[in-house]
């Protein structure tokens, strides 16, 4: 698998996540036809710093902000999500199922 092509595919999907919605690493991997490569999606997002990619909208499969330590800049992952109306308690998205965006369903 060509990592640079895969990373670009990940970035294209992440750019499509609407404000106020989130998805998971695994949902992106599944959409890209690489089920089981959720960790690779995370690596792609870790490499996206400085690009116009809303990586803060990607969380783990149960809504935990697992990528928060990779956010630089002035605002944390939680702050960015809260600005979009997402409620977070104890590092986890409240009512995750209501804000979850599944690219396999949304991008037919």
N, CA, C and O atoms as CSV, one atom per row, in Angstrom:
chain,resi,resn,atom,element,x,y,z
A,1,UNK,N,N,0.847,-1.182,0.000
A,1,UNK,CA,C,0.000,0.000,0.000
A,1,UNK,C,C,0.889,1.241,0.000
A,1,UNK,O,O,1.830,1.343,0.787
A,2,UNK,N,N,0.586,2.162,-0.874
A,2,UNK,CA,C,1.314,3.421,-0.960
A,2,UNK,C,C,0.801,4.348,0.142
A,2,UNK,O,O,-0.335,4.820,0.094
A,3,UNK,N,N,1.667,4.606,1.148
A,3,UNK,CA,C,1.234,5.426,2.289
A,3,UNK,C,C,0.808,6.824,1.883
A,3,UNK,O,O,-0.181,7.341,2.404
A,4,UNK,N,N,1.542,7.456,0.952
A,4,UNK,CA,C,1.193,8.833,0.601
A,4,UNK,C,C,-0.182,8.889,-0.072
A,4,UNK,O,O,-0.950,9.818,0.179
A,5,UNK,N,N,-0.497,7.923,-0.909
A,5,UNK,CA,C,-1.811,7.873,-1.549
A,5,UNK,C,C,-2.896,7.589,-0.505
A,5,UNK,O,O,-3.955,8.217,-0.521
A,6,UNK,N,N,-2.632,6.647,0.395
A,6,UNK,CA,C,-3.586,6.330,1.456
A,6,UNK,C,C,-3.824,7.557,2.338
A,6,UNK,O,O,-4.968,7.884,2.656
A,7,UNK,N,N,-2.750,8.232,2.729
A,7,UNK,CA,C,-2.885,9.421,3.559
A,7,UNK,C,C,-3.750,10.464,2.849
A,7,UNK,O,O,-4.615,11.072,3.480
A,8,UNK,N,N,-3.536,10.679,1.562
A,8,UNK,CA,C,-4.329,11.656,0.808
A,8,UNK,C,C,-5.801,11.247,0.766
A,8,UNK,O,O,-6.689,12.094,0.863
A,9,UNK,N,N,-6.053,9.948,0.621
A,9,UNK,CA,C,-7.436,9.457,0.640
A,9,UNK,C,C,-8.090,9.740,1.989
A,9,UNK,O,O,-9.247,10.154,2.050
A,10,UNK,N,N,-7.347,9.514,3.064
A,10,UNK,CA,C,-7.848,9.805,4.412
A,10,UNK,C,C,-8.186,11.290,4.520
A,10,UNK,O,O,-9.260,11.650,5.002
A,11,UNK,N,N,-7.281,12.144,4.076
A,11,UNK,CA,C,-7.490,13.592,4.176
A,11,UNK,C,C,-8.744,14.015,3.398
A,11,UNK,O,O,-9.500,14.871,3.857
A,12,UNK,N,N,-8.958,13.421,2.235
A,12,UNK,CA,C,-10.136,13.770,1.435
A,12,UNK,C,C,-11.427,13.431,2.180
A,12,UNK,O,O,-12.381,14.208,2.159
A,13,UNK,N,N,-11.454,12.278,2.831
A,13,UNK,CA,C,-12.646,11.886,3.597
A,13,UNK,C,C,-12.839,12.821,4.791
A,13,UNK,O,O,-13.951,13.288,5.041
A,14,UNK,N,N,-11.777,13.090,5.518
A,14,UNK,CA,C,-11.873,13.926,6.724
A,14,UNK,C,C,-12.351,15.332,6.368
A,14,UNK,O,O,-13.098,15.944,7.133
A,15,UNK,N,N,-11.938,15.837,5.241
A,15,UNK,CA,C,-12.398,17.170,4.816
A,15,UNK,C,C,-13.910,17.215,4.574
A,15,UNK,O,O,-14.507,18.292,4.577
A,16,UNK,N,N,-14.518,16.072,4.370
A,16,UNK,CA,C,-15.957,16.008,4.092
A,16,UNK,C,C,-16.820,15.891,5.351
A,16,UNK,O,O,-18.043,16.004,5.272
A,17,UNK,N,N,-16.203,15.668,6.499
A,17,UNK,CA,C,-16.977,15.545,7.741
A,17,UNK,C,C,-17.573,16.919,8.060
A,17,UNK,O,O,-16.834,17.892,8.210
A,18,UNK,N,N,-18.892,17.003,8.165
A,18,UNK,CA,C,-19.512,18.302,8.438
A,18,UNK,C,C,-19.191,18.814,9.844
A,18,UNK,O,O,-18.997,18.017,10.762
A,19,UNK,N,N,-19.134,20.119,10.016
A,19,UNK,CA,C,-18.979,20.683,11.359
A,19,UNK,C,C,-20.095,20.169,12.270
A,19,UNK,O,O,-21.244,20.041,11.846
A,20,UNK,N,N,-19.754,19.883,13.498
A,20,UNK,CA,C,-20.733,19.384,14.457
A,20,UNK,C,C,-20.953,17.890,14.382
A,20,UNK,O,O,-21.826,17.357,15.068
A,21,UNK,N,N,-20.179,17.207,13.563
A,21,UNK,CA,C,-20.264,15.756,13.410
A,21,UNK,C,C,-18.873,15.172,13.597
A,21,UNK,O,O,-17.874,15.873,13.431
A,22,UNK,N,N,-18.806,13.905,13.937
A,22,UNK,CA,C,-17.526,13.209,14.100
A,22,UNK,C,C,-17.620,11.826,13.478
A,22,UNK,O,O,-18.709,11.295,13.261
A,23,UNK,N,N,-16.476,11.263,13.200
A,23,UNK,CA,C,-16.406,9.884,12.738
A,23,UNK,C,C,-15.262,9.199,13.464
A,23,UNK,O,O,-14.586,9.807,14.294
A,24,UNK,N,N,-15.054,7.942,13.149
A,24,UNK,CA,C,-13.990,7.186,13.821
A,24,UNK,C,C,-12.915,6.784,12.825
A,24,UNK,O,O,-13.134,6.781,11.613
A,25,UNK,N,N,-11.758,6.448,13.358
A,25,UNK,CA,C,-10.644,5.971,12.536
A,25,UNK,C,C,-11.084,4.733,11.755
A,25,UNK,O,O,-10.803,4.609,10.562
A,26,UNK,N,N,-11.769,3.828,12.434
A,26,UNK,CA,C,-12.216,2.597,11.802
A,26,UNK,C,C,-13.239,2.816,10.708
A,26,UNK,O,O,-13.221,2.118,9.694
A,27,UNK,N,N,-14.144,3.788,10.899
A,27,UNK,CA,C,-15.151,4.077,9.880
A,27,UNK,C,C,-14.488,4.603,8.609
A,27,UNK,O,O,-14.919,4.281,7.502
A,28,UNK,N,N,-13.456,5.399,8.766
A,28,UNK,CA,C,-12.718,5.901,7.594
A,28,UNK,C,C,-12.003,4.745,6.907
A,28,UNK,O,O,-12.058,4.622,5.683
A,29,UNK,N,N,-11.336,3.901,7.681
A,29,UNK,CA,C,-10.631,2.751,7.109
A,29,UNK,C,C,-11.605,1.850,6.353
A,29,UNK,O,O,-11.311,1.406,5.244
A,30,UNK,N,N,-12.748,1.586,6.947
A,30,UNK,CA,C,-13.766,0.748,6.299
A,30,UNK,C,C,-14.219,1.374,4.989
A,30,UNK,O,O,-14.309,0.685,3.972
A,31,UNK,N,N,-14.503,2.660,5.002
A,31,UNK,CA,C,-14.939,3.362,3.790
A,31,UNK,C,C,-13.895,3.260,2.679
A,31,UNK,O,O,-14.240,3.117,1.506
A,32,UNK,N,N,-12.622,3.335,3.054
A,32,UNK,CA,C,-11.544,3.289,2.065
A,32,UNK,C,C,-11.218,1.867,1.614
A,32,UNK,O,O,-10.321,1.657,0.798
A,33,UNK,N,N,-11.953,0.898,2.150
A,33,UNK,CA,C,-11.733,-0.482,1.740
A,33,UNK,C,C,-10.536,-1.124,2.394
A,33,UNK,O,O,-9.995,-2.109,1.892
A,34,UNK,N,N,-10.120,-0.566,3.519
A,34,UNK,CA,C,-8.957,-1.092,4.234
A,34,UNK,C,C,-9.334,-1.392,5.680
A,34,UNK,O,O,-8.636,-1.004,6.617
A,35,UNK,N,N,-10.449,-2.090,5.838
A,35,UNK,CA,C,-10.918,-2.456,7.173
A,35,UNK,C,C,-9.753,-3.063,7.949
A,35,UNK,O,O,-8.989,-3.865,7.412
A,36,UNK,N,N,-9.628,-2.682,9.193
A,36,UNK,CA,C,-8.536,-3.175,10.021
A,36,UNK,C,C,-7.327,-2.251,10.030
A,36,UNK,O,O,-6.331,-2.532,10.696
A,37,UNK,N,N,-7.412,-1.150,9.292
A,37,UNK,CA,C,-6.269,-0.230,9.265
A,37,UNK,C,C,-6.590,1.100,9.953
A,37,UNK,O,O,-6.117,2.157,9.537
A,38,UNK,N,N,-7.394,1.029,11.002
A,38,UNK,CA,C,-7.752,2.246,11.748
A,38,UNK,C,C,-6.509,2.946,12.285
A,38,UNK,O,O,-6.434,4.174,12.291
A,39,UNK,N,N,-5.548,2.171,12.729
A,39,UNK,CA,C,-4.312,2.765,13.260
A,39,UNK,C,C,-3.587,3.553,12.179
A,39,UNK,O,O,-3.007,4.604,12.451
A,40,UNK,N,N,-3.622,3.047,10.969
A,40,UNK,CA,C,-2.977,3.744,9.845
A,40,UNK,C,C,-3.689,5.071,9.564
A,40,UNK,O,O,-3.046,6.056,9.200
A,41,UNK,N,N,-5.010,5.096,9.734
A,41,UNK,CA,C,-5.755,6.353,9.595
A,41,UNK,C,C,-5.247,7.347,10.644
A,41,UNK,O,O,-5.057,8.528,10.351
A,42,UNK,N,N,-5.033,6.862,11.857
A,42,UNK,CA,C,-4.482,7.714,12.907
A,42,UNK,C,C,-3.113,8.256,12.545
A,42,UNK,O,O,-2.834,9.431,12.781
A,43,UNK,N,N,-2.269,7.435,11.983
A,43,UNK,CA,C,-0.933,7.896,11.560
A,43,UNK,C,C,-1.050,8.978,10.496
A,43,UNK,O,O,-0.314,9.965,10.510
A,44,UNK,N,N,-1.990,8.778,9.570
A,44,UNK,CA,C,-2.194,9.788,8.528
A,44,UNK,C,C,-2.584,11.122,9.162
A,44,UNK,O,O,-2.065,12.173,8.786
A,45,UNK,N,N,-3.498,11.069,10.121
A,45,UNK,CA,C,-3.946,12.316,10.756
A,45,UNK,C,C,-2.842,12.946,11.596
A,45,UNK,O,O,-2.749,14.171,11.678
A,46,UNK,N,N,-2.014,12.129,12.214
A,46,UNK,CA,C,-0.880,12.671,12.970
A,46,UNK,C,C,0.077,13.424,12.063
A,46,UNK,O,O,0.775,14.337,12.504
A,47,UNK,N,N,0.108,13.037,10.794
A,47,UNK,CA,C,0.995,13.678,9.818
A,47,UNK,C,C,0.359,14.888,9.149
A,47,UNK,O,O,0.987,15.524,8.304
A,48,UNK,N,N,-0.864,15.211,9.509
A,48,UNK,CA,C,-1.597,16.270,8.814
A,48,UNK,C,C,-1.443,17.650,9.444
A,48,UNK,O,O,-2.020,18.622,8.955
A,49,UNK,N,N,-0.685,17.741,10.505
A,49,UNK,CA,C,-0.559,19.028,11.205
A,49,UNK,C,C,-0.100,20.120,10.235
A,49,UNK,O,O,0.841,19.922,9.466
A,50,UNK,N,N,-0.761,21.251,10.278
A,50,UNK,CA,C,-0.419,22.382,9.430
A,50,UNK,C,C,-1.197,22.409,8.129
A,50,UNK,O,O,-1.101,23.376,7.373
A,51,UNK,N,N,-1.962,21.370,7.857
A,51,UNK,CA,C,-2.793,21.329,6.654
A,51,UNK,C,C,-4.232,21.671,7.039
A,51,UNK,O,O,-4.590,21.633,8.216
A,52,UNK,N,N,-5.035,21.995,6.065
A,52,UNK,CA,C,-6.440,22.344,6.301
A,52,UNK,C,C,-7.278,21.072,6.397
A,52,UNK,O,O,-8.102,20.793,5.526
A,53,UNK,N,N,-7.061,20.315,7.450
A,53,UNK,CA,C,-7.769,19.051,7.642
A,53,UNK,C,C,-8.384,19.074,9.040
A,53,UNK,O,O,-7.659,19.232,10.023
A,54,UNK,N,N,-9.705,18.919,9.150
A,54,UNK,CA,C,-10.356,18.958,10.469
A,54,UNK,C,C,-10.195,17.634,11.227
A,54,UNK,O,O,-11.174,16.946,11.515
A,55,UNK,N,N,-8.957,17.300,11.537
A,55,UNK,CA,C,-8.644,16.030,12.205
A,55,UNK,C,C,-9.301,15.916,13.576
A,55,UNK,O,O,-9.445,14.812,14.100
A,56,UNK,N,N,-9.699,17.038,14.162
A,56,UNK,CA,C,-10.352,17.003,15.473
A,56,UNK,C,C,-11.699,16.282,15.410
A,56,UNK,O,O,-12.247,15.916,16.450
A,57,UNK,N,N,-12.236,16.076,14.219
A,57,UNK,CA,C,-13.533,15.408,14.059
A,57,UNK,C,C,-13.409,13.891,13.967
A,57,UNK,O,O,-14.391,13.207,13.680
A,58,UNK,N,N,-12.218,13.360,14.207
A,58,UNK,CA,C,-12.011,11.913,14.148
A,58,UNK,C,C,-11.611,11.424,15.547
A,58,UNK,O,O,-10.630,11.884,16.132
A,59,UNK,N,N,-12.401,10.479,16.058
A,59,UNK,CA,C,-12.208,9.954,17.410
A,59,UNK,C,C,-12.190,8.424,17.355
A,59,UNK,O,O,-12.303,7.839,16.278
A,60,UNK,N,N,-12.051,7.793,18.494
A,60,UNK,CA,C,-12.062,6.327,18.456
A,60,UNK,C,C,-13.497,5.806,18.349
A,60,UNK,O,O,-14.447,6.588,18.333
A,61,UNK,N,N,-13.646,4.505,18.278
A,61,UNK,CA,C,-14.941,3.886,17.957
A,61,UNK,C,C,-16.020,4.083,19.013
A,61,UNK,O,O,-17.193,3.823,18.743
A,62,UNK,N,N,-15.652,4.540,20.217
A,62,UNK,CA,C,-16.661,4.796,21.243
A,62,UNK,C,C,-16.750,6.279,21.608
A,62,UNK,O,O,-17.409,6.644,22.582
A,63,UNK,N,N,-16.085,7.130,20.822
A,63,UNK,CA,C,-16.197,8.565,21.033
A,63,UNK,C,C,-15.192,9.182,21.971
A,63,UNK,O,O,-15.378,10.314,22.418
A,64,UNK,N,N,-14.135,8.468,22.278
A,64,UNK,CA,C,-13.087,9.010,23.156
A,64,UNK,C,C,-12.099,9.818,22.312
A,64,UNK,O,O,-11.756,9.424,21.198
A,65,UNK,N,N,-11.653,10.934,22.847
A,65,UNK,CA,C,-10.715,11.820,22.143
A,65,UNK,C,C,-9.293,11.267,22.244
A,65,UNK,O,O,-8.450,11.837,22.936
A,66,UNK,N,N,-9.036,10.183,21.568
A,66,UNK,CA,C,-7.745,9.501,21.682
A,66,UNK,C,C,-6.613,10.243,20.985
A,66,UNK,O,O,-5.452,10.033,21.336
A,67,UNK,N,N,-6.902,11.095,20.019
A,67,UNK,CA,C,-5.846,11.792,19.289
A,67,UNK,C,C,-5.509,13.150,19.852
A,67,UNK,O,O,-4.747,13.895,19.236
A,68,UNK,N,N,-6.052,13.496,21.008
A,68,UNK,CA,C,-5.922,14.863,21.515
A,68,UNK,C,C,-4.487,15.299,21.784
A,68,UNK,O,O,-4.180,16.489,21.719
A,69,UNK,N,N,-3.602,14.344,22.085
A,69,UNK,CA,C,-2.228,14.724,22.403
A,69,UNK,C,C,-1.444,15.195,21.190
A,69,UNK,O,O,-0.353,15.746,21.334
A,70,UNK,N,N,-1.987,14.984,19.994
A,70,UNK,CA,C,-1.291,15.365,18.772
A,70,UNK,C,C,-1.688,16.751,18.273
A,70,UNK,O,O,-1.196,17.200,17.238
A,71,UNK,N,N,-2.564,17.424,18.992
A,71,UNK,CA,C,-3.006,18.736,18.544
A,71,UNK,C,C,-2.092,19.814,19.061
A,71,UNK,O,O,-1.866,19.952,20.263
A,72,UNK,N,N,-1.569,20.577,18.119
A,72,UNK,CA,C,-0.753,21.734,18.463
A,72,UNK,C,C,-1.596,22.972,18.274
A,72,UNK,O,O,-2.819,22.888,18.157
A,73,UNK,N,N,-0.971,24.080,18.246
A,73,UNK,CA,C,-1.704,25.320,18.008
A,73,UNK,C,C,-2.354,25.858,19.266
A,73,UNK,O,O,-2.042,25.441,20.381
A,74,UNK,N,N,-3.250,26.782,19.062
A,74,UNK,CA,C,-3.858,27.501,20.177
A,74,UNK,C,C,-5.055,26.797,20.796
A,74,UNK,O,O,-5.417,27.093,21.934
A,75,UNK,N,N,-5.669,25.884,20.083
A,75,UNK,CA,C,-6.884,25.257,20.590
A,75,UNK,C,C,-6.718,23.745,20.650
A,75,UNK,O,O,-6.102,23.129,19.781
A,76,UNK,N,N,-7.280,23.177,21.689
A,76,UNK,CA,C,-7.219,21.725,21.855
A,76,UNK,C,C,-8.316,21.059,21.027
A,76,UNK,O,O,-9.232,21.716,20.532
A,77,UNK,N,N,-8.199,19.768,20.893
A,77,UNK,CA,C,-9.201,18.986,20.189
A,77,UNK,C,C,-10.576,19.197,20.824
A,77,UNK,O,O,-11.567,19.392,20.121
A,78,UNK,N,N,-10.628,19.157,22.140
A,78,UNK,CA,C,-11.894,19.340,22.840
A,78,UNK,C,C,-12.479,20.719,22.566
A,78,UNK,O,O,-13.677,20.839,22.309
A,79,UNK,N,N,-11.658,21.753,22.616
A,79,UNK,CA,C,-12.156,23.109,22.359
A,79,UNK,C,C,-12.731,23.241,20.951
A,79,UNK,O,O,-13.781,23.854,20.757
A,80,UNK,N,N,-12.038,22.665,19.974
A,80,UNK,CA,C,-12.516,22.731,18.598
A,80,UNK,C,C,-13.867,22.030,18.446
A,80,UNK,O,O,-14.762,22.540,17.772
A,81,UNK,N,N,-14.011,20.874,19.066
A,81,UNK,CA,C,-15.277,20.143,18.991
A,81,UNK,C,C,-16.390,20.892,19.719
A,81,UNK,O,O,-17.514,20.974,19.225
A,82,UNK,N,N,-16.078,21.434,20.889
A,82,UNK,CA,C,-17.095,22.178,21.650
A,82,UNK,C,C,-17.551,23.422,20.896
A,82,UNK,O,O,-18.719,23.801,20.985
A,83,UNK,N,N,-16.651,24.060,20.159
A,83,UNK,CA,C,-17.039,25.218,19.346
A,83,UNK,C,C,-18.040,24.829,18.258
A,83,UNK,O,O,-18.796,25.669,17.770
A,84,UNK,N,N,-18.039,23.557,17.886
A,84,UNK,CA,C,-18.973,23.060,16.874
A,84,UNK,C,C,-20.247,22.495,17.504
A,84,UNK,O,O,-21.094,21.939,16.804
A,85,UNK,N,N,-20.379,22.635,18.811
A,85,UNK,CA,C,-21.600,22.218,19.492
A,85,UNK,C,C,-21.581,20.805,20.043
A,85,UNK,O,O,-22.608,20.315,20.512
A,86,UNK,N,N,-20.449,20.147,19.998
A,86,UNK,CA,C,-20.344,18.783,20.507
A,86,UNK,C,C,-20.047,18.830,22.002
A,86,UNK,O,O,-19.157,19.554,22.448
A,87,UNK,N,N,-20.795,18.058,22.761
A,87,UNK,CA,C,-20.647,18.027,24.218
A,87,UNK,C,C,-19.688,16.899,24.595
A,87,UNK,O,O,-19.837,15.759,24.155
A,88,UNK,N,N,-18.708,17.245,25.416
A,88,UNK,CA,C,-17.696,16.274,25.837
A,88,UNK,C,C,-17.650,16.244,27.352
A,88,UNK,O,O,-17.611,17.282,28.013
A,89,UNK,N,N,-17.656,15.038,27.884
A,89,UNK,CA,C,-17.559,14.855,29.328
A,89,UNK,C,C,-16.541,13.753,29.591
A,89,UNK,O,O,-16.618,12.668,29.014
A,90,UNK,N,N,-15.592,14.045,30.466
A,90,UNK,CA,C,-14.554,13.075,30.814
A,90,UNK,C,C,-13.865,12.519,29.578
A,90,UNK,O,O,-13.655,11.311,29.465
A,91,UNK,N,N,-13.514,13.410,28.648
A,91,UNK,CA,C,-12.732,13.049,27.468
A,91,UNK,C,C,-13.505,12.191,26.460
A,91,UNK,O,O,-12.901,11.579,25.578
A,92,UNK,N,N,-14.834,12.145,26.585
A,92,UNK,CA,C,-15.644,11.329,25.678
A,92,UNK,C,C,-16.841,12.137,25.188
A,92,UNK,O,O,-17.425,12.918,25.938
A,93,UNK,N,N,-17.194,11.941,23.933
A,93,UNK,CA,C,-18.322,12.652,23.334
A,93,UNK,C,C,-19.632,12.116,23.894
A,93,UNK,O,O,-19.881,10.910,23.880
A,94,UNK,N,N,-20.459,13.023,24.385
A,94,UNK,CA,C,-21.788,12.676,24.862
A,94,UNK,C,C,-22.700,12.455,23.657
A,94,UNK,O,O,-22.574,13.138,22.641
A,95,UNK,N,N,-23.608,11.507,23.775
A,95,UNK,CA,C,-24.558,11.193,22.705
A,95,UNK,C,C,-23.828,10.975,21.374
A,95,UNK,O,O,-24.203,11.511,20.331
A,96,UNK,N,N,-22.786,10.175,21.461
A,96,UNK,CA,C,-21.921,9.892,20.317
A,96,UNK,C,C,-22.712,9.419,19.099
A,96,UNK,O,O,-22.439,9.843,17.976
A,97,UNK,N,N,-23.671,8.561,19.315
A,97,UNK,CA,C,-24.447,8.014,18.188
A,97,UNK,C,C,-25.225,9.097,17.436
A,97,UNK,O,O,-25.534,8.922,16.257
A,98,UNK,N,N,-25.543,10.198,18.090
A,98,UNK,CA,C,-26.297,11.269,17.441
A,98,UNK,C,C,-25.427,12.188,16.585
A,98,UNK,O,O,-25.930,12.834,15.667
A,99,UNK,N,N,-24.134,12.252,16.874
A,99,UNK,CA,C,-23.232,13.114,16.101
A,99,UNK,C,C,-22.299,12.311,15.202
A,99,UNK,O,O,-21.482,12.883,14.480
A,100,UNK,N,N,-22.420,10.986,15.247
A,100,UNK,CA,C,-21.542,10.135,14.447
A,100,UNK,C,C,-21.898,10.245,12.961
A,100,UNK,O,O,-23.066,10.156,12.580
A,101,UNK,N,N,-20.891,10.435,12.151
A,101,UNK,CA,C,-21.018,10.553,10.703
A,101,UNK,C,C,-20.294,9.358,10.082
A,101,UNK,O,O,-19.080,9.220,10.234
A,102,UNK,N,N,-21.022,8.511,9.397
A,102,UNK,CA,C,-20.453,7.300,8.802
A,102,UNK,C,C,-20.223,7.531,7.313
A,102,UNK,O,O,-21.187,7.620,6.553
A,103,UNK,N,N,-18.967,7.629,6.882
A,103,UNK,CA,C,-18.721,7.899,5.474
A,103,UNK,C,C,-19.284,6.826,4.547
A,103,UNK,O,O,-19.626,7.129,3.404
A,104,UNK,N,N,-19.389,5.595,5.002
A,104,UNK,CA,C,-19.929,4.539,4.157
A,104,UNK,C,C,-21.411,4.743,3.853
A,104,UNK,O,O,-21.917,4.253,2.844
A,105,UNK,N,N,-22.092,5.458,4.721
A,105,UNK,CA,C,-23.520,5.764,4.497
A,105,UNK,C,C,-23.706,7.134,3.864
A,105,UNK,O,O,-24.586,7.325,3.024
A,106,UNK,N,N,-22.879,8.079,4.267
A,106,UNK,CA,C,-23.041,9.459,3.819
A,106,UNK,C,C,-22.452,9.724,2.437
A,106,UNK,O,O,-22.915,10.614,1.724
A,107,UNK,N,N,-21.446,8.965,2.063
A,107,UNK,CA,C,-20.765,9.183,0.796
A,107,UNK,C,C,-21.028,8.009,-0.160
A,107,UNK,O,O,-20.108,7.288,-0.545
A,108,UNK,N,N,-22.243,7.843,-0.517
A,108,UNK,CA,C,-22.629,6.718,-1.378
A,108,UNK,C,C,-22.145,6.879,-2.781
A,108,UNK,O,O,-22.391,6.014,-3.622
